[in-house]
């Protein structure tokens, strides 16, 4: 009866293992390759020099910003206008606007780059510095989930769950395969020992 139950379980475990591996094929390749480039950043080409620009603050914006009625909304509206005006990519926006200073600072971060914006209300000037770090930097930041938004965060979580499913179904299949069980478990134990040993080494 036990052998029959195991046989039945393999009927759905094996397809789960197969389909989860195919689903994760290119995702695993992505995380593997970017893991190597993250660990060897000196291999990557030097990024292009940053783009700097200074331009006058339009009077309509100067009047609105001087009032400081709604700092959050005004900062978002100003960035939206500047982005469309200068053709800059969007990202995660951080605002620094002290109440006692006529200086608004925006820090816009995105995978593979960032933009710094300063608005001087006394001089009625806008200065910004735009950095593009290259497409490898984009991939590396996506690997880490850095400044990539909620949707990509959900994608990473879902990928991790599918990887877990792939791993556990693979372990299940090996446990009930007498010919391959012993060498597979030995290799699994060896890999675990190496990982734990390195962890303890760096922890101490």
Phi, psi and omega in degrees: 000318180298318179296324180293318179297319178297320179297320178294319180297324181292338180295328178255337178290317182297313176299322178300316180296316182295311184288325177293325178293321179291323178297324184267001187307299184283334176293318176295321176300317179300309183291331178290311182295315180290334173296321177293315182291329175294324181279348182224061185293339179292347176286336189282149179293155178293138180290160177293152178298150182293154177264120179248144181209142173233132182214157181288146177277119180304148185300321181298322177286323179299317180295318181292318182290327180296325179293329180053042183292310181223093188299318183297311181294317181297319180297316179295319180293319179297316179296320178299317178296313181295321179299316179289324182292319187255358180068040181266145178285154181277175179183195178275122189258129171246137185244135173231111184217082179299144184294330185261011181232140179273042183228121177255127180242134176239136177237109184252115183249143179211164175301123176080017178172174178200163179227133176251132181232134173233131179244113179265109183287330179291318181269351182056048181231148173244131174236137175219154178229121186246126183247128169244115186265002177101162186288335175293322177295324176300312181296319179296318178293324176296322177304318182272353184070027185275123175052037186248003174087169185290323183298315179293326176299318177295323179297318179296316179298315180296319178299319179297321179294319179293321176299319178297317178299315179300317181292313184291322178292326176296318177297318179299315181295323180290321183301331183249027174242095187303325184290325185252355187297310186296305180298326180292318179291326176297314178296320178297316178296321179297315178298321178295318179298318179298314181297313180295320179299315179294322179297314179295321180301313182284332180290320180283000000 
